[in-house]
């Protein structure tokens, strides 16, 4: 806990090492972030009458490798990004959590009553579940006041919800437990909170937000996935990560999304398994003559994608760990083409006039071939694409993509090394 005046001095207009690690070295961006923290510290004081606070930050995340592999107990590669949720928080000496989340209704949670009665993903229900999970780990909880401000755009595929969840975990950890909550345990609490609200997500999003940097997760053991943080400094590559919202709504696409794991599992079932992970590419290919009529060609193609992309994650991790960034970029492109040709989650079949993601990938191919990498980002069919863009091409890439998809639809990011943290300035 520190006085607001002391924190303002330490922030120093953004000119401090931690801010540069979280937000980059651009002076204008650092000043913007400094002003952001100062604004919400002052708002906290105005609302709660307290000028002794703790500052916290929790990043969004991007999926980098392993497209639609997690639901088959495969591997993924993900990274924390510099767009974040921040909190100004302080214990309030009660057993009530009071949160002012900018742009959303203020809410309270009585920690004496952590039962969830309406199974919907709401901020209050998430706080209840996370608080209960922390108690089950033998850690302390207590009432606190907080002002939370988010810069992770909703619907961008950068996982604003997971960022919020692990931020709540970090608040409980740092205000009441001296920061003892393990980052992976924090991620599991976020996942458990969504499950408690009947939203059955995987663990990738929360883990990337909680741990930071590049991480790889192997889901082979459903109950105990293996999480590994990679020692790689993205800031030194000379590339920026650009996530572009190409438009289109995910509404009405449930059938398309459900078909992906459903078709993969249909192939696995014919081969005596629940999911594809225990099988090999050779197993799938050998079985094609006997299962093709039963499962259909698209299911086989999607299974081929899984086997290739699951193995590709291992190659991507090895390339990053050995400093072979060009090799890594080539593997990103391979993954993107596999999603396009085999997984077929780039556009909805028969929708000839609306192929936003495909158009974004085509433009990226034209602009970056031989100089960067590009692929679908996340679930697909609509929404976002991902590109690794050389910094000297960043302006022209963004200008071209935004001329098609609209101003401010390109988010220029980098992989930040810190997960959900207390800011020790």
C-alpha positions in Angstrom: 0.0 0.0 0.0 1.3 3.5 -0.9 0.0 7.0 -0.8 -1.3 8.3 -4.1 1.1 11.2 -4.1 4.0 8.8 -3.7 2.8 6.6 -6.5 2.3 9.6 -8.8 6.0 10.6 -8.2 7.2 7.0 -8.8 5.2 6.7 -12.0 7.1 9.8 -13.2 5.0 10.4 -16.3 5.5 6.7 -17.4 9.3 7.1 -17.4 10.1 4.1 -15.2 11.4 0.6 -15.9 8.2 -1.3 -15.0 6.0 0.9 -17.2 8.4 0.3 -20.1 8.2 -3.5 -19.5 4.4 -3.4 -19.4 3.7 -0.8 -22.2 6.8 -0.4 -24.3 9.1 2.5 -24.9 7.0 4.9 -26.9 7.0 8.2 -24.8 3.5 9.2 -25.8 2.0 5.8 -24.9 3.9 5.8 -21.5 2.5 9.3 -20.8 -1.0 8.1 -21.7 -0.7 5.1 -19.4 0.7 7.3 -16.6 -2.3 9.6 -17.0 -4.6 6.6 -16.9 -3.3 5.4 -13.6 -3.4 8.9 -12.0 -7.0 9.4 -13.3 -8.3 6.3 -11.6 -6.3 6.7 -8.4 -8.0 10.1 -8.1 -11.3 8.6 -8.9 -10.7 5.9 -6.3 -10.0 8.6 -3.7 -13.1 10.5 -4.7 -15.4 7.5 -4.4 -13.9 5.7 -1.4 -12.2 8.6 0.5 -8.9 6.7 0.8 -5.5 7.7 -0.6 -3.6 4.6 0.5 -3.8 2.2 -2.4 -2.3 -0.7 -4.3 -2.0 -0.7 -8.1 -2.4 -3.9 -10.1 -2.4 -4.9 -13.8 -3.6 -8.0 -15.7 -2.9 -8.5 -19.4 -5.1 -9.7 -22.2 -3.9 -12.7 -24.2 -3.4 -13.9 -27.7 -3.4 -17.5 -29.0 -0.2 -18.0 -31.1 -0.1 -21.7 -31.8 -2.5 -24.6 -31.7 -5.8 -23.5 -33.3 -8.7 -25.6 -32.0 -6.3 -28.1 -30.3 -7.3 -27.6 -26.7 -10.7 -29.4 -26.9 -8.9 -32.5 -28.1 -6.5 -32.3 -25.1 -3.7 -31.0 -27.4 -1.1 -28.4 -27.0 -1.3 -24.6 -27.3 1.1 -21.6 -27.4 -0.2 -18.3 -26.1 1.1 -15.0 -25.0 0.2 -12.1 -22.7 -0.3 -8.7 -24.5 0.3 -5.2 -23.4 -3.4 -4.3 -23.4 -4.6 -4.8 -19.8 -7.1 -4.3 -17.1 -5.8 -2.2 -14.2 -7.1 -1.9 -10.6 -6.7 0.7 -7.9 -7.5 -1.2 -4.7 -7.4 -1.2 -0.9 -8.8 -3.3 2.0 -11.9 -1.7 3.5 -11.9 -3.5 6.8 -15.2 -5.2 6.1 -16.3 -8.4 4.6 -17.8 -6.7 1.5 -16.1 -6.3 -1.9 -17.0 -3.0 -3.6 -16.0 -2.6 -7.2 -16.4 0.3 -9.5 -15.6 -1.0 -13.0 -15.4 1.8 -15.5 -18.2 1.5 -18.1 -20.2 -1.0 -16.1 -22.5 -0.8 -13.1 -20.9 -0.7 -9.7 -21.4 -3.9 -7.7 -20.9 -5.4 -4.3 -20.2 -8.9 -3.0 -20.9 -10.0 0.6 -18.1 -12.5 1.3 -20.3 -14.1 4.0 -22.5 -15.4 1.2 -20.5 -17.0 -1.7 -23.3 -19.1 -3.1 -24.1 -18.7 -6.8 -27.8 -19.0 -7.4 -28.2 -17.6 -10.9 -25.8 -19.5 -13.2 -24.7 -16.6 -15.4 -21.3 -15.1 -16.0 -21.5 -11.8 -14.1 -18.7 -9.9 -12.4 -20.3 -10.6 -9.0 -20.5 -14.3 -9.6 -16.9 -14.4 -10.7 -15.8 -12.6 -7.6 -17.8 -15.0 -5.4 -16.3 -18.1 -7.0 -12.7 -16.8 -7.0 -13.1 -15.8 -3.3 -14.4 -19.3 -2.5 -11.6 -20.9 -4.4 -8.9 -18.8 -2.5 -10.4 -20.0 0.8 -10.3 -23.6 -0.3 -6.5 -23.1 -1.0 -6.1 -22.1 2.6 -5.5 -18.4 1.8 -7.2 -15.4 3.3 -10.0 -13.2 1.8 -11.3 -9.9 2.9 -13.4 -7.0 1.8 -11.8 -4.4 -0.5 -12.7 -1.3 -2.5 -11.5 -1.1 -6.1 -11.7 0.9 -9.3 -11.1 -1.2 -12.4 -10.4 0.1 -15.9 -10.1 -2.1 -18.9 -8.2 -1.6 -22.2 -8.7 -5.1 -23.4 -11.4 -4.7 -26.1 -14.5 -6.9 -25.7 -15.0 -9.2 -28.7 -11.3 -8.7 -29.9 -10.3 -12.3 -29.1 -7.9 -11.0 -26.5 -9.8 -12.5 -23.6 -11.0 -9.5 -21.5 -13.0 -11.9 -19.2 -10.0 -14.0 -18.3 -7.9 -10.9 -17.7 -10.6 -9.6 -15.3 -10.8 -13.0 -13.5 -7.1 -13.3 -12.8 -7.0 -9.6 -11.8 -9.5 -10.4 -9.0 -7.3 -13.3 -7.9 -4.3 -11.0 -7.9 -6.2 -8.4 -5.7 -7.0 -11.0 -3.1 -3.5 -12.4 -3.3 -1.7 -9.1 -2.8 -4.0 -7.4 -0.4 -4.5 -10.3 2.0 -1.8 -12.9 1.3 1.5 -11.1 0.5 1.2 -12.2 -3.2 1.4 -15.9 -2.3 -1.2 -17.1 -4.8 0.6 -19.1 -7.5 -0.1 -17.8 -11.0 -1.2 -21.1 -12.4 -3.5 -21.6 -9.4 -4.9 -18.1 -10.1 -5.6 -19.2 -13.6 -7.4 -22.4 -12.4 -9.6 -20.2 -10.1 -10.6 -18.1 -13.1 -11.5 -21.2 -15.1 -13.4 -22.7 -12.1 -15.3 -19.4 -11.8 -16.6 -19.6 -15.4 -17.4 -23.3 -14.9 -19.4 -22.4 -11.8 -21.4 -20.1 -14.0 -22.0 -22.9 -16.5 -19.5 -21.6 -19.1 -17.2 -24.5 -19.7 -14.0 -22.7 -21.0 -10.5 -24.2 -21.3 -7.5 -23.0 -19.3 -5.4 -21.3 -21.9 -6.9 -17.8 -21.6 -6.6 -17.5 -17.8 -3.1 -19.1 -17.8 -1.7 -16.7 -20.4 -3.1 -13.7 -18.5 -1.9 -14.9 -15.1 1.6 -16.1 -16.0 2.7 -13.6 -18.7 5.2 -13.8 -21.6 4.9 -16.8 -24.0 3.5 -19.9 -22.4 2.8 -23.4 -23.8 0.2 -25.7 -22.2 -0.1 -29.4 -22.8 -3.7 -30.6 -21.9 -3.0 -34.3 -22.2 -3.8 -34.8 -18.5 -7.2 -33.1 -18.4 -7.0 -32.6 -14.6 -3.4 -31.3 -14.5 -2.3 -29.6 -17.7 1.4 -28.9 -17.9 2.2 -25.2 -18.2 5.6 -24.0 -19.2 6.8 -20.4 -19.5 9.2 -19.7 -22.3 12.3 -17.6 -21.9 12.0 -15.4 -24.9 12.1 -11.6 -25.2 9.6 -10.6 -28.0 10.5 -6.9 -27.6 13.9 -7.6 -29.2 12.6 -9.2 -32.4 11.9 -6.0 -34.3 8.3 -7.1 -34.9 5.0 -6.0 -33.6 2.0 -8.2 -33.1 -1.1 -6.8 -34.8 -4.6 -8.1 -34.1 -7.2 -6.9 -36.6 -10.9 -7.0 -36.1 -12.2 -7.8 -39.6 -15.8 -7.5 -38.6 -18.6 -10.0 -38.7 -20.6 -11.3 -35.8 -20.1 -14.5 -33.9 -23.8 -14.6 -33.3 -25.6 -17.4 -35.0 -22.4 -19.4 -35.4 -22.9 -21.9 -32.6 -23.5 -24.7 -35.0 -20.2 -23.9 -36.8 -18.2 -23.8 -33.6 -19.8 -26.9 -32.1 -19.2 -28.8 -35.3 -15.4 -28.4 -35.0 -14.9 -30.5 -31.8 -17.9 -32.7 -32.7 -16.4 -33.8 -36.0 -12.9 -34.3 -34.6 -14.4 -36.5 -31.8 -16.4 -38.5 -34.4 -13.1 -39.5 -36.0 -11.6 -40.3 -32.6 -14.7 -42.4 -31.7 -14.3 -44.5 -34.8 -10.8 -45.2 -33.7 -11.7 -46.2 -30.2 -10.9 -42.9 -28.4 -12.9 -40.0 -26.9 -10.6 -37.3 -28.4 -7.9 -37.2 -31.0 -4.9 -36.7 -28.7 -4.0 -40.4 -28.1 -4.0 -40.9 -31.8 -1.3 -40.1 -34.4 -1.4 -38.7 -37.9 -0.6 -42.2 -39.2 -3.6 -43.6 -37.3 -5.9 -41.1 -38.9 -4.6 -41.5 -42.4 -4.7 -45.3 -42.3 -8.3 -45.3 -41.1 -9.6 -43.0 -43.9 -10.8 -45.8 -46.3 -12.8 -47.4 -43.5 -14.3 -44.3 -41.8 -14.7 -41.8 -44.6 -18.3 -42.7 -45.4 -19.3 -42.7 -41.7 -17.7 -39.4 -40.6 -17.4 -37.4 -43.8 -14.4 -35.8 -45.5 -14.5 -32.5 -43.5 -14.2 -34.4 -40.2 -11.1 -36.2 -41.5 -9.6 -32.9 -42.8 -10.1 -31.3 -39.4 -8.5 -34.3 -37.7 -5.5 -33.9 -40.0 -5.3 -30.3 -39.0 -5.4 -31.2 -35.3 -2.5 -33.7 -35.6 -0.4 -31.3 -37.6 -1.0 -28.2 -35.5 -0.6 -30.1 -32.2 2.9 -31.2 -33.4 3.6 -27.8 -34.7 3.3 -26.2 -31.3 6.3 -28.3 -30.2 8.3 -27.0 -33.2 7.2 -23.4 -32.4 8.3 -23.7 -28.8 11.7 -25.1 -29.9 12.2 -22.3 -32.4 11.5 -19.6 -29.7 13.7 -21.3 -27.1 16.6 -21.5 -29.5 16.2 -17.9 -30.8 15.1 -19.0 -34.3 12.4 -16.4 -34.8 12.3 -16.7 -38.6 11.6 -20.4 -38.2 8.9 -19.5 -35.7 7.3 -17.1 -38.2 7.3 -19.8 -40.9 5.5 -22.2 -38.5 2.8 -19.5 -37.8 2.1 -19.3 -41.5 1.9 -23.1 -41.8 -0.6 -23.1 -38.9 -2.7 -20.4 -40.7 -2.8 -22.3 -43.9 -3.7 -25.5 -42.0 -6.6 -23.7 -40.4 -7.7 -22.4 -43.8 -7.4 -25.7 -45.8 -8.1 -28.4 -43.3 -9.8 -27.0 -40.3 -11.9 -24.8 -42.5 -12.8 -22.1 -39.9 -12.0 -19.0 -42.0 -15.5 -18.4 -43.4 -19.0 -20.0 -43.3 -19.7 -22.2 -46.3 -22.0 -20.6 -48.8 -21.5 -17.1 -47.5 -19.8 -15.7 -50.6 -20.4 -12.0 -49.9 -19.1 -12.0 -46.3 -15.6 -13.5 -46.0 -14.0 -10.9 -43.7 -11.4 -13.1 -42.2 -10.3 -14.6 -45.5 -10.0 -11.0 -47.0 -7.9 -9.9 -44.0 -5.6 -13.0 -44.5 -5.3 -12.3 -48.2 -4.3 -8.7 -47.7 -1.7 -9.9 -45.0 -0.3 -12.4 -47.5 0.1 -9.7 -50.2 1.7 -7.3 -47.8 3.9 -9.5 -45.7 4.9 -12.5 -47.8 8.6 -13.2 -47.0 8.7 -10.6 -44.3 6.2 -11.6 -41.5 3.5 -14.0 -40.6 -0.3 -14.1 -40.4 -3.1 -16.5 -39.4 -6.6 -16.6 -38.1 -6.9 -15.6 -34.4 -9.1 -17.7 -32.1 -12.2 -19.5 -33.1 -12.5 -18.2 -36.6 -15.4 -17.8 -39.1 -15.7 -14.1 -38.1 -13.7 -11.7 -36.0 -10.0 -11.3 -35.8 -6.7 -12.2 -37.5 -3.2 -12.1 -36.1 -0.1 -10.9 -37.9 3.6 -10.5 -36.9 4.7 -7.4 -38.7 8.2 -6.0 -39.1 8.3 -2.6 -37.3 9.4 -0.8 -40.5 6.3 -2.1 -42.2 3.9 -1.4 -39.4 2.5 1.9 -40.6 1.8 0.7 -44.1 0.3 -2.6 -42.9 -2.1 -0.9 -40.5 -3.0 1.8 -43.0 -3.9 -0.8 -45.6 -5.9 -3.0 -43.2 -7.8 -0.1 -41.6 -8.7 1.3 -45.0 -10.7 -1.9 -45.5 -11.9 -2.8 -42.0 -12.2 0.6 -40.5 -10.1 3.0 -38.3 -9.0 1.7 -34.9 -9.7 -2.0 -35.9 -6.0 -2.8 -35.9 -4.5 -3.3 -32.4 -0.7 -2.9 -32.3 0.6 -5.1 -29.5 3.6 -6.9 -28.1 4.0 -9.9 -25.9 4.6 -8.6 -22.4 6.7 -10.6 -19.9 4.5 -9.9 -16.9 1.2 -11.6 -16.1 -1.3 -10.4 -13.5 0.8 -8.4 -11.0 1.0 -5.8 -8.3 2.9 -2.8 -9.5 6.0 -2.5 -7.4 7.2 0.9 -8.6 
